[in-house]
Amino acid sequence: MKRRFKEEVINLNSVNSDLIEESVQIEAKSALEVTENLIDDKFLTIQKNEIKIKYNINFSLIYSFPFLDNSDYNAAIEDINYGIDFLTEDLKEVSEHYKIIKGYFKESNDELKEEKLIEDKKLIEDKKLIKDNKLIDDKLKELYDHLLLTLSLQRNLLASFGELRDIYFGKISITAAAVTMNKDSDELAELSERIMNIVKGHNYSLNKAYENIYYHSSESIMRLVNKIVKATKQLSDNNLDIHHVSYYVPSDYVITLDVKEWTSLYNKIKFVFKKLNYNQDILYNEIKEDFLSFEANYMIILLYEEKMRLEKKEL
C-alpha cells in the first residue's frame, strides 16, 4: 500500500491572477477619431493577450488530467477549444489586415511627403489631400473595428479559462500547483509537451504512465542525483550536505519513492539546480535535460495522486 498524505489546497484563482485580462474597453469611434497610434496600441494588446492565452492553454492541458472523467469539465473544454480554433483563424486575418494597412499608411505618407518636397507641386490640390486622408481614415477605422472584435474574442476566451480555474483548478493541491507557479509561458509549454508525450506513450492513460514511472524510475533518478552530486562538488558552497547522495535520497539504491519522497527530492534538486544555473552554465546545461524529464515524471505522479484524491472526495 502506497502512503498518501493530506495537504493544504490552494485556490489557483489567486495564482498568476494577472494572466486574466481585465475587461477590454470596447469603444465605438468615428473614422476621424482612429489614429495610427491607437491601432498600434490595440494590436500590441492583442499580442500580449496571446501570451496569456498560450499560458492558460498549457496550464489547462497539465491540470486537466484529474477532471477528464467529469462530463461538465469536458463540455467546458470543448467550448474553449472551439473558441481557440475560431480565434486562431481570426488572428491570422487581423494580423494580415494590420500588416496591409500599416504598409498602405506608410506608402501614403511617403507619397505625400515626396509631393510636398517638389516645388512645382507645392500648391497640391486640397481636394486630393482630403481624398487621400479620408481614404486612410476609412481604412484605419475598418482595421480598428476588426481589432476590437479580436480583443472581444480574446476577452471571452480568457474569461472561460478563468471559470475553469474557479470551478476546477482551485481544487488542486498546493504541492501540484507549486510546480508551475513561477514558470513563464515558454517553460509551461515545455512541461506540458513533455507530460503529453509521456502519457501519449502509454496509450493516453495517466494511470499507466503513473505505474510505469512509480515502479521504473529508480535508474533515471539515481543518474540525475549522481550527476548533481558530481556537479555540486565543483561549486564553492558551504552547504556540504548537497555534495552527498544521502542529502537527496534515503540510500544509494532506490527502488521506489512514495509521494512525500518524490516531493522532497524534487524540492532539493530544484534548490541545488538553481545554484548550478547561477554558478556553472556548462554544468547546468549538462543536467538540464535530465532534470526536465524528472520534473515531468514528478508532475505525472502528482496528477495521478490528485485524480485519486478528488475521486475519493466525491464518493
Secondary structure, 3 states (H helix, E strand, C coil): CCCCCCCCECCHHHCCHHHCCCCCCCCCCCHHHCCHHHHHHHHHHHHHHHHHHHHHHHHHHHHCHHHCCCHHHHHHHHHHHHHHHHHHHHHHHHHHHHHHHHHHHHHHHHHHHHHHHCHHHCCCCHHHHHHHHHHHHHHHHHHHHHHHHHHHHHHHHHHHHHHHHHHCHHHCEHHHHHCCCCCCHHHHHHHHHHHHHHHHCCCCCHHHHHHHHHHCCHHHHHHHHHHHHHHHCCCCCCCHHHHCHHHCCCCCCCCCCCHHHHHHHHHHHHHHHHHHHHHCHHHHHHHHHHHHHHHHHHHHHHHHHHHHHHHHHHC
